[in-house]
């Protein structure tokens, strides 16, 4: 996690403050190089995953995408 942080240098690191996320938040803050923002999740895992699709460019039902450049297959 720290390697990815140092490689990409994000403006903020958001971590769900549930389960193993709570421990990760504490460990990162204790290390002193990253101060993550604890986020309280809303809804179940499926709802949260579906809500994040747009952030990662995952198509929704009915969307159409064309590949740019030659196909790798």
N, C-alpha and C positions, 0 to 999 in steps of 0.2 A: 504494500500500500504506500509506504513512504517513497519507494523508488518511483512509482507512478506519479506521486505528488511532485517530486523534484524534477521529473522528466517533463511534465506538462504545465507546472506552475499555475494551477487554477486560482481564480479570485477567491473562491470559497470551497470548502469541503463540507457537504451535507451528509450526515449519517443518521439513519433511523435509530432513535433512542429506545430500542427494544431488543431483547435477547442478546446476542453476541455483539450487537452494535454498541450497547452501553459500555461494555468492556473495552471495545476498540476506541471509543471516544476518550475514555479515561487514560488508556495507554498512550494514545497519540498526544494528548494534552500533557501528560507526565513527561514524555520525551522532550517536549519543549520546542519542537521545530514546526509542528502543525497544530492549529487550534480549530478543530472541527466544530461545526454548528450542529447541535443535537436537534433532530426533527422528530416530532411525535407523529407516527403514522396514523392516517385516517382510513377506515375501511379495511377490507380483508386483502390478502396478498394479490389476488387476481385483479381486484379493482385498482390497486396501486400499480401493478404491472401494466395494465391496460392504459392507465392515465399517463404513463411515462413513454408510451410508444412514439408520440410525436417528437419527444426530445431526441430520440435515437433514430428517427427516420424509418420507423417500421410502418409499412402501409396498413391502412384500415381497409375494411371490406369495401369493395367498389373502386378503390384507388387503382390507377394504372401507372406503371413506371416503365420507362425505356432505358436500357443500359447505354451508357456513354462509352464509346470506343468498342474495340473488338471483344468478342466473348472469349472467356478463358476456357470454355468447355468445347 
